[in-house]
Amino acid sequence: MRDRLDIIHSNIIQRCTNPRNPAYERYGGRGITVCEEWTGTQGFFNFLSWALNNGYSDNLTIDRINNDGDYEPSNCRWSTQKEQQN
């Protein structure tokens, strides 16, 4: 579980901050950021704690409630692929 969450955490940061990331244009390129709470020195551990306290399961993916909003605790949830597509 931690390995998967580590990958999810790394991916959201990469797509918001790394112009070489294939998804950057759809995220960081249009102003989507990751909150300081999830990027600071304790960023992963804060993200891990949020994930475990907010319904994380291996069959779910991170989803932004407001598609134009940032990755932050108040704008994220865990959803199935089908829920995200809707």
N, C-alpha and C positions, 0 to 999 in steps of 0.2 A: 504494500500500500504506500509506504513512504516513497519508494522509488517512483511509482506512478505520479504521486503528488509533486515530487521534485521535478519531474519532466514537465508536468502541466505548468508549474510555477516558472520554470525556465522558459518555456515556450511563450507564455504571455508577456514576459519581460522582453524576449527577443523580438517578437512581432511588433512591440511598441517602441523599441529603442534602436534596433539594428537595421539601418537602411538596406543592408544586403540580404535580409531575411525575405523570402518570397512573399510573405503576407504583410510586410511592412506598409505597403501602399494603402492597404485596407484598414490598418490600425494606426501605428505611429504617424504614418504619412498624412492621415486626416485628423491628427490631434488627439488620438486616444492614448492615455497614459496609464501607468500603474501607480497606485497610491504609495506614498512614502512608507507607510506601515508595512507594505509587502516588499519593499525594495531596500530598506535600510539594513543595518548590520544584523538585525534579527528578522529580516524580511521573510525568509523561508519559514522560520518557526512561527511567526505570526500568521502566515498563510496556512500552515499546517493546522494550527489551533483553530483558525476560522473554519477551515474545511471540515474538520472533525466535529465541530459544534454546529455545523449548518447543513447536515444531511449528506455529506460525502459518501459515495458508494462507488465501487469499481466499475459499475455499469453506467455511470453518469459522467457528463462533461461540464466544464465550467461555462456559464452562460451569463452575459450581461443583460440585465433587465431592460435598461435603456440602451439600445444599440449605438447611440451616439455618446454615451457616457463612458467614464473611465472604469478600469478594473479597480474596484474598491469594495470593501465589505457591504456597503449599503446598495450597491448596484450589481452584485453578483449572486448567483444561485447555482445549484447543481441540477441539471436537466438531462433527459434522455435525448438522443439524436432527433427523434421524432418531434419532441416538444420544441427543440431549437429550430427545426425546419418550419414549424408553424409560426 
